[in-house]
Amino acid sequence: MSDNRWSADRRTFVKTAGAGGVVALAGCSGGGDGGDGGDGSGSDGGTAGETDSVPTAQFVLNPAEADVAIEEQYQPMFEYLESEVEVEIEPSRAESYTATLQAIRNDQGEIADISPSAVIAGEDILDIVGIRIAYGAAQYFSTITTTPDSGIESLSDLQGELIYMGDILSVSGTLVPLTVLQSAGLDIGNAPDGDAGNFEAEYSDHTTAREQMVQRQDVMAATTGAFSSAPYVPQEQFEEMSQDFVDISAEYEGAGDEIESSGTQLDLLAVSEPIPRAPLVTRSNWDNSVKGELEEAILNVSEDDLSHGDDYDGEPLWFTGVQDGSLDDYQMIRDVLDQLGLEFEDLS
């Protein structure tokens, strides 16, 4: 394996984080929302175990979809951890993938739900606890979809058109789709942190990308994780395009399920190669004995532990377990960043 240290001629990634400000992954920040962290010292999570009180662990959550009440979604996980370990979990919702990393780097979080790209961006500050799995699948997929009346029949037809994408740090919403578009012959220019070449791009989250494509006539395609698009894509389209998706994806069984009830169908333009699912991580410099206990509990969590029960009518937690993982599991993400020529440097 080649040396993966980033070279000096790579582009540096810039991301608008949270409610305001720009965060440059080159060591300068401008007021981005780093999550609910009190005074920012990290002392609550790092030193509380030295007193007689129950230690706290701040759990930073980053919703992939705007319409998910993620703190409610994760409630079974919080309750499970508090039942297994003498700890109080304090959740906070971050506004972007970058804001999640900011919170960890600024000692404003001890545990985090992050994107696979954040493994690379924050490898110096994060310890991978494990890879989240969904119904036995530790890999997932990115899709590029269009609407049946768009007139778009192939990726090459997207030249000169507007494509709606996910968060610019989102692996399945943006980074992997850009490599797919590039491989299909489109000029991605400086996207996602600059202008694309021969198409236009707008960025948000998976749900917004899909909905904007459906609602706006000027948006010709959306790039999202299959968890967002598959319910609106006929199952046979996946069967025709990707055997890997059929064999691996937790979303295959439910493909097309929302078409009739929603009145919305999407057509599939591309399916990515399998992508390693997102990890759960802890802050590397968190010096508290409870850290190891929490990491062990996370790896031992079961599907039943993560269930809300029959009376719950909200959005269920999307993963059903956590398996051992390491930085090596995310080599594909390094390869994607290599192909895009992107560099992630230190957040401060």
C-alpha positions as CSV (number, residue, x, y, z in Angstrom):
1,M,0.0,0.0,0.0
2,S,1.3,3.4,-0.9
3,D,2.0,6.2,1.5
4,N,-1.3,7.9,2.2
5,R,0.0,11.1,3.7
6,W,-1.5,14.0,1.8
7,S,0.8,15.8,-0.7
8,A,1.3,19.5,-0.7
9,D,-0.3,20.0,-4.1
10,R,-3.7,18.7,-3.1
11,R,-6.8,20.8,-2.8
12,T,-7.8,21.7,0.8
13,F,-11.4,21.1,1.6
14,V,-13.6,24.0,2.9
15,K,-17.0,23.5,4.5
16,T,-19.7,25.8,5.8
17,A,-20.3,24.4,9.3
18,G,-23.4,24.8,11.4
19,A,-25.3,28.0,11.7
20,G,-22.5,30.3,10.6
21,G,-18.9,30.7,9.6
22,V,-16.6,28.7,7.4
23,V,-14.4,25.9,8.6
24,A,-11.3,25.3,6.6
25,L,-9.8,21.9,7.1
26,A,-6.4,23.6,7.0
27,G,-6.3,24.7,10.6
28,C,-8.6,27.8,10.7
29,S,-12.2,28.1,11.8
30,G,-14.8,30.8,11.8
31,G,-17.5,30.4,14.3
32,G,-19.0,27.1,13.1
33,D,-21.4,25.2,15.4
34,G,-19.3,22.6,17.1
35,G,-22.2,21.0,19.1
36,D,-23.4,21.4,22.6
37,G,-20.2,21.3,24.6
38,G,-20.6,23.6,27.6
39,D,-17.5,25.7,28.0
40,G,-15.7,23.7,25.4
41,S,-13.0,22.5,27.8
42,G,-14.2,18.9,27.7
43,S,-13.8,18.6,31.4
44,D,-17.2,17.1,32.0
45,G,-16.4,14.1,30.0
46,G,-12.7,13.9,30.7
47,T,-12.4,14.3,34.4
48,A,-15.9,13.7,35.9
49,G,-14.8,10.1,36.8
50,E,-12.3,11.6,39.3
51,T,-15.2,12.7,41.5
52,D,-18.0,10.8,43.3
53,S,-20.5,11.8,40.6
54,V,-21.5,9.7,37.6
55,P,-19.2,10.6,34.7
56,T,-20.8,12.1,31.6
57,A,-20.1,11.3,27.9
58,Q,-21.2,13.7,25.3
59,F,-22.5,11.9,22.2
60,V,-22.3,14.0,19.1
61,L,-24.9,13.0,16.4
62,N,-24.9,14.1,12.8
63,P,-28.2,13.4,10.9
64,A,-27.7,12.3,7.3
65,E,-31.3,13.3,6.6
66,A,-32.8,16.6,7.7
67,D,-36.2,15.2,8.6
68,V,-35.0,12.7,11.2
69,A,-35.3,13.5,15.0
70,I,-31.9,11.9,15.6
71,E,-31.8,12.3,19.4
72,E,-35.1,10.5,19.6
73,Q,-33.9,7.9,17.1
74,Y,-30.8,7.1,19.2
75,Q,-32.7,7.0,22.5
76,P,-32.4,3.1,22.8
77,M,-28.7,3.4,22.3
78,F,-28.4,6.0,25.1
79,E,-30.5,3.9,27.5
80,Y,-28.6,0.7,26.7
81,L,-25.2,2.4,27.3
82,E,-26.4,3.9,30.6
83,S,-27.7,0.5,31.7
84,E,-24.4,-1.2,30.9
85,V,-21.9,1.4,32.1
86,E,-22.1,3.9,35.0
87,V,-22.3,6.9,32.8
88,E,-24.7,9.7,31.8
89,I,-25.0,10.1,28.0
90,E,-25.5,13.8,26.9
91,P,-26.5,13.9,23.2
92,S,-26.0,16.9,21.0
93,R,-27.0,17.3,17.3
94,A,-24.4,18.7,15.0
95,E,-25.3,20.6,11.9
96,S,-22.8,19.1,9.6
97,Y,-20.1,16.4,9.3
98,T,-17.5,19.1,9.8
99,A,-19.2,20.4,12.9
100,T,-19.0,16.9,14.4
101,L,-15.3,16.8,13.9
102,Q,-14.9,20.3,15.3
103,A,-16.7,19.2,18.4
104,I,-14.4,16.2,18.9
105,R,-11.2,18.3,18.2
106,N,-12.3,21.0,20.6
107,D,-13.0,18.4,23.4
108,Q,-16.7,19.0,23.1
109,G,-17.7,15.4,22.5
110,E,-16.5,12.0,23.6
111,I,-18.5,9.7,21.3
112,A,-19.6,10.5,17.8
113,D,-21.8,9.2,14.9
114,I,-19.7,10.2,11.9
115,S,-19.5,9.7,8.1
116,P,-16.8,7.4,6.6
117,S,-15.1,10.5,5.2
118,A,-14.6,11.8,8.8
119,V,-12.5,8.7,9.6
120,I,-9.9,10.1,7.2
121,A,-10.4,13.7,8.1
122,G,-10.1,13.1,11.8
123,E,-7.8,10.0,12.0
124,D,-5.5,11.8,14.4
125,I,-8.2,12.7,16.9
126,L,-10.6,9.7,16.7
127,D,-10.5,6.0,17.7
128,I,-12.8,3.8,15.6
129,V,-14.9,1.7,18.0
130,G,-16.7,-0.2,15.3
131,I,-18.6,-0.2,12.0
132,R,-22.4,0.1,12.2
133,I,-24.2,-2.8,10.4
134,A,-27.7,-2.8,9.1
135,Y,-29.5,-6.2,9.1
136,G,-26.2,-8.0,8.6
137,A,-24.7,-5.6,6.0
138,A,-21.5,-3.7,6.9
139,Q,-21.5,-2.0,3.4
140,Y,-24.0,0.3,1.8
141,F,-24.4,2.1,-1.6
142,S,-24.6,5.5,-3.2
143,T,-27.0,6.1,-6.1
144,I,-27.6,8.7,-8.8
145,T,-31.2,9.1,-9.7
146,T,-33.5,11.2,-11.9
147,T,-37.2,11.6,-12.5
148,P,-39.0,9.6,-15.2
149,D,-40.0,12.8,-17.1
150,S,-36.5,14.5,-16.9
151,G,-35.4,13.2,-20.3
152,I,-32.1,12.1,-18.7
153,E,-31.3,8.5,-19.8
154,S,-27.6,8.2,-18.9
155,L,-24.9,10.0,-16.9
156,S,-23.5,11.6,-20.0
157,D,-26.9,13.4,-20.4
158,L,-26.1,15.4,-17.2
159,Q,-23.5,17.5,-18.9
160,G,-24.6,21.2,-18.5
161,E,-27.4,20.2,-16.1
162,L,-27.9,20.9,-12.3
163,I,-27.3,18.0,-9.9
164,Y,-28.4,18.2,-6.3
165,M,-25.9,16.5,-3.9
166,G,-25.6,15.8,-0.2
167,D,-23.3,17.4,2.4
168,I,-19.9,18.0,0.8
169,L,-18.3,15.7,3.3
170,S,-20.9,13.0,2.7
171,V,-19.4,9.8,1.2
172,S,-22.6,8.4,-0.4
173,G,-24.2,11.8,-1.0
174,T,-21.3,13.6,-2.7
175,L,-17.8,12.1,-2.7
176,V,-18.5,8.7,-4.2
177,P,-21.1,10.1,-6.7
178,L,-18.4,12.6,-7.9
179,T,-16.1,9.7,-8.7
180,V,-18.9,7.9,-10.6
181,L,-19.6,11.1,-12.6
182,Q,-15.9,11.5,-13.3
183,S,-15.5,7.9,-14.5
184,A,-18.5,8.5,-16.8
185,G,-16.6,11.3,-18.5
186,L,-18.0,14.4,-16.8
187,D,-15.7,17.1,-15.7
188,I,-16.1,17.6,-12.0
189,G,-13.8,20.6,-11.9
190,N,-13.1,21.6,-8.3
191,A,-16.3,20.1,-6.9
192,P,-17.3,19.7,-4.1
193,D,-15.4,22.6,-2.6
194,G,-15.4,24.6,-5.8
195,D,-17.2,24.8,-9.1
196,A,-17.9,21.7,-11.0
197,G,-16.7,21.5,-14.6
198,N,-19.4,20.8,-17.1
199,F,-22.4,20.6,-14.8
200,E,-23.7,22.6,-11.9
201,A,-24.0,21.3,-8.3
202,E,-25.9,22.3,-5.2
203,Y,-25.4,20.7,-1.8
204,S,-27.5,19.9,1.3
205,D,-28.4,16.5,2.7
206,H,-29.9,13.2,1.3
207,T,-33.5,14.0,1.8
208,T,-33.3,17.6,0.5
209,A,-31.4,16.5,-2.6
210,R,-34.0,13.9,-3.4
211,E,-36.9,16.3,-2.7
212,Q,-35.4,19.2,-4.6
213,M,-35.0,17.0,-7.7
214,V,-38.7,16.0,-7.5
215,Q,-39.9,19.5,-6.8
216,R,-37.7,21.6,-9.1
217,Q,-37.7,21.3,-12.9
218,D,-34.2,22.6,-13.1
219,V,-32.7,19.8,-11.0
220,M,-32.0,16.9,-13.3
221,A,-30.5,14.4,-10.9
222,A,-29.8,13.7,-7.2
223,T,-26.9,11.9,-5.6
224,T,-27.8,10.2,-2.3
225,G,-27.3,7.2,-0.2
226,A,-29.5,4.3,-1.3
227,F,-31.3,4.5,2.1
228,S,-32.8,7.7,0.8
229,S,-33.5,6.8,-2.8
230,A,-34.2,3.0,-2.9
231,P,-37.8,3.2,-1.6
232,Y,-38.7,5.2,-4.7
233,V,-36.8,3.2,-7.3
234,P,-38.4,0.0,-8.7
235,Q,-36.6,-3.1,-7.5
236,E,-36.1,-4.4,-11.0
237,Q,-33.9,-1.4,-11.8
238,F,-31.5,-2.4,-9.1
239,E,-31.6,-6.0,-10.4
240,E,-30.6,-4.8,-13.9
241,M,-27.8,-2.5,-12.7
242,S,-26.1,-4.0,-9.7
243,Q,-25.9,-7.6,-8.5
244,D,-23.8,-6.4,-5.6
245,F,-26.7,-4.2,-4.5
246,V,-29.0,-7.2,-4.7
247,D,-26.6,-9.4,-2.7
248,I,-25.4,-6.9,-0.1
249,S,-27.7,-4.0,0.4
250,A,-30.0,-3.8,3.3
251,E,-32.2,-1.5,1.2
252,Y,-32.8,-4.0,-1.6
253,E,-35.8,-5.7,0.0
254,G,-37.6,-2.4,0.4
255,A,-36.8,-0.9,-3.0
256,G,-39.8,0.7,-4.5
257,D,-42.0,0.4,-1.4
258,E,-42.8,4.1,-1.3
259,I,-43.7,4.6,-4.9
260,E,-47.4,3.9,-4.6
261,S,-48.1,5.6,-1.3
262,S,-46.0,8.7,-2.2
263,G,-46.9,9.0,-5.9
264,T,-43.1,9.5,-6.5
265,Q,-40.9,7.2,-8.6
266,L,-37.3,7.8,-9.3
267,D,-35.2,6.2,-12.1
268,L,-31.8,4.8,-11.5
269,L,-28.8,6.2,-13.4
270,A,-26.0,4.7,-11.4
271,V,-25.2,2.5,-8.4
272,S,-21.8,2.7,-6.7
273,E,-19.5,0.0,-5.6
274,P,-20.0,-1.2,-2.0
275,I,-19.0,1.5,0.6
276,P,-18.0,0.7,4.2
277,R,-20.7,1.8,6.6
278,A,-20.1,4.7,8.9
279,P,-18.4,4.0,12.2
280,L,-19.0,5.0,15.8
281,V,-15.9,6.7,17.3
282,T,-14.5,8.0,20.5
283,R,-12.2,10.9,21.1
284,S,-8.6,9.7,21.2
285,N,-7.4,12.0,24.0
286,W,-10.4,11.2,26.3
287,D,-8.6,10.1,29.4
288,N,-11.3,8.4,31.5
289,S,-11.7,4.7,32.5
290,V,-15.3,4.8,31.4
291,K,-14.1,5.1,27.8
292,G,-13.0,1.4,27.5
293,E,-16.2,0.3,29.2
294,L,-18.3,2.2,26.7
295,E,-16.4,1.0,23.7
296,E,-16.9,-2.6,24.9
297,A,-20.6,-2.0,25.4
298,I,-21.0,-0.5,22.0
299,L,-19.5,-3.5,20.3
300,N,-21.8,-5.8,22.3
301,V,-25.0,-4.0,21.5
302,S,-27.8,-6.2,20.0
303,E,-30.7,-5.5,17.6
304,D,-33.1,-5.8,20.5
305,D,-31.1,-3.3,22.5
306,L,-31.5,-0.8,19.7
307,S,-35.2,-1.3,19.2
308,H,-37.8,1.3,20.4
309,G,-40.5,-1.3,20.9
310,D,-43.9,-1.8,19.3
311,D,-45.5,1.4,20.6
312,Y,-42.9,3.7,18.9
313,D,-44.1,5.5,15.8
314,G,-41.1,7.6,15.0
315,E,-38.1,6.9,12.8
316,P,-36.3,3.7,14.0
317,L,-32.5,3.6,14.4
318,W,-31.1,2.6,11.0
319,F,-28.4,0.2,12.2
320,T,-28.9,-3.1,14.1
321,G,-25.5,-3.7,15.5
322,V,-21.8,-2.7,15.6
323,Q,-18.9,-4.9,14.5
324,D,-15.1,-4.4,15.1
325,G,-13.5,-2.0,12.7
326,S,-10.3,-0.2,12.1
327,L,-8.8,2.5,9.8
328,D,-7.9,-0.2,7.3
329,D,-11.6,-0.8,6.6
330,Y,-11.8,2.7,5.1
331,Q,-9.1,2.3,2.5
332,M,-11.8,2.8,-0.1
333,I,-12.5,6.2,1.2
334,R,-8.8,7.1,0.9
335,D,-9.0,5.9,-2.7
336,V,-12.0,8.1,-3.4
337,L,-10.2,11.1,-1.9
338,D,-7.2,10.3,-4.1
339,Q,-9.3,10.2,-7.2
340,L,-10.9,13.5,-6.3
341,G,-7.6,15.1,-5.4
342,L,-9.0,16.2,-2.0
343,E,-7.0,16.9,1.1
344,F,-8.3,16.9,4.7
345,E,-6.0,18.8,7.0
346,D,-6.4,19.6,10.7
347,L,-9.5,21.2,12.1
348,S,-8.8,23.5,14.9
